[in-house]
Amino acid sequence: MVNGTLFFPIVSDGIEPIHGSELWKSDGTAAGTVLVKDIAPGPDSSGPSELTDVNGTLYFQVFDPSGGRDSGPRELTRAGGRLFFTAFEPRTGRELWVHRAVRQRRPRPGG
């Protein structure tokens, strides 16, 4: 749940063959339940996982067909307003990284 919106993956098991496994969101109503984005277009799947809310921003992992899950960030964890994760670098292997998630403020109209 991020800012009152539920985010979830729909696993492709024949229920959603048009999009594959992708990220959806819902405000709790049928009309408000929609696909966020078809990250892997068509019936391919991005397989979103490890959905993590950090200061009102959703972070998640997707499947990369060129390198699988091992090539991207893994083990997403929120602590103290920061996002901790592991990522792979060819020179050094898998290491712990931290991202200080800062919520962007939108300018107010007229001021």
C-alpha positions as CSV (number, residue, x, y, z in Angstrom):
1,M,0.0,0.0,0.0
2,V,1.4,3.4,-1.0
3,N,-0.4,6.6,-0.3
4,G,-3.8,4.7,0.0
5,T,-3.3,2.7,-3.2
6,L,-2.7,-1.0,-3.2
7,F,-0.1,-2.2,-5.7
8,F,0.2,-5.9,-6.6
9,P,1.5,-8.2,-9.3
10,I,-1.0,-10.4,-11.2
11,V,0.7,-13.7,-11.9
12,S,0.3,-15.0,-15.5
13,D,-1.5,-18.3,-15.1
14,G,-3.9,-17.9,-17.9
15,I,-6.0,-15.3,-16.1
16,E,-4.2,-12.4,-17.7
17,P,-2.7,-13.8,-20.9
18,I,-2.7,-10.4,-22.7
19,H,-0.1,-8.8,-20.5
20,G,1.7,-11.6,-18.7
21,S,2.7,-11.0,-15.0
22,E,2.7,-7.2,-14.5
23,L,2.1,-4.6,-11.9
24,W,-1.4,-3.5,-11.1
25,K,-3.0,-1.0,-8.7
26,S,-6.3,-0.6,-7.0
27,D,-8.2,1.9,-4.9
28,G,-10.5,-0.9,-3.7
29,T,-13.1,-0.6,-6.5
30,A,-13.4,-2.6,-9.8
31,A,-13.2,0.6,-11.8
32,G,-10.1,1.7,-9.9
33,T,-8.2,-1.5,-10.5
34,V,-5.9,-1.0,-13.5
35,L,-2.7,-2.1,-15.0
36,V,0.1,0.3,-14.0
37,K,2.3,-0.5,-17.0
38,D,2.9,-3.4,-19.4
39,I,6.7,-3.4,-18.6
40,A,7.4,-6.4,-20.7
41,P,5.0,-5.7,-23.6
42,G,2.5,-8.3,-24.8
43,P,2.2,-11.7,-23.2
44,D,5.8,-11.6,-21.8
45,S,6.1,-11.0,-18.1
46,S,8.2,-8.6,-16.1
47,G,7.3,-10.5,-12.9
48,P,7.3,-7.6,-10.4
49,S,8.3,-8.6,-6.9
50,E,9.6,-7.2,-3.6
51,L,7.2,-4.3,-3.7
52,T,8.6,-1.8,-1.2
53,D,7.2,1.6,0.0
54,V,9.8,4.1,1.0
55,N,8.5,7.6,1.9
56,G,5.5,7.2,-0.4
57,T,7.4,6.0,-3.4
58,L,7.0,2.4,-4.7
59,Y,10.2,0.5,-5.5
60,F,10.1,-3.0,-7.0
61,Q,12.2,-5.6,-8.8
62,V,11.4,-6.9,-12.3
63,F,12.7,-9.8,-14.4
64,D,15.2,-8.7,-17.0
65,P,15.2,-11.2,-19.9
66,S,18.9,-10.4,-20.7
67,G,20.1,-11.2,-17.3
68,G,17.2,-12.6,-15.2
69,R,16.7,-11.5,-11.6
70,D,20.4,-11.9,-10.7
71,S,21.4,-8.9,-12.8
72,G,19.3,-6.3,-11.0
73,P,18.6,-5.1,-7.5
74,R,17.5,-7.7,-5.0
75,E,16.5,-8.0,-1.4
76,L,14.8,-4.6,-1.3
77,T,14.4,-3.4,2.4
78,R,13.2,-0.2,3.9
79,A,14.9,1.1,7.0
80,G,15.0,4.7,8.4
81,G,13.7,6.3,5.2
82,R,16.3,4.6,3.1
83,L,16.1,1.7,0.6
84,F,18.7,-1.0,1.1
85,F,19.3,-3.6,-1.7
86,T,21.9,-5.8,-3.2
87,A,23.1,-5.3,-6.7
88,F,25.5,-7.1,-9.0
89,E,28.6,-5.4,-10.5
90,P,30.8,-7.6,-12.7
91,R,34.0,-6.4,-11.1
92,T,33.0,-6.8,-7.5
93,G,30.1,-9.2,-7.5
94,R,26.9,-8.7,-5.4
95,E,27.2,-5.9,-2.9
96,L,24.9,-4.0,-0.5
97,W,23.7,-0.6,-1.7
98,V,21.7,2.2,-0.1
99,H,19.4,4.8,-1.7
100,R,18.3,7.7,0.3
101,A,14.7,8.1,-0.9
102,V,13.8,11.8,-1.0
103,R,10.2,12.6,-1.7
104,Q,9.9,15.3,-4.3
105,R,7.8,18.3,-3.4
106,R,5.6,19.7,-6.1
107,P,5.5,23.5,-6.4
108,R,2.2,25.0,-5.3
109,P,0.2,26.9,-7.9
110,G,0.8,30.6,-7.7
111,G,3.7,30.4,-5.3
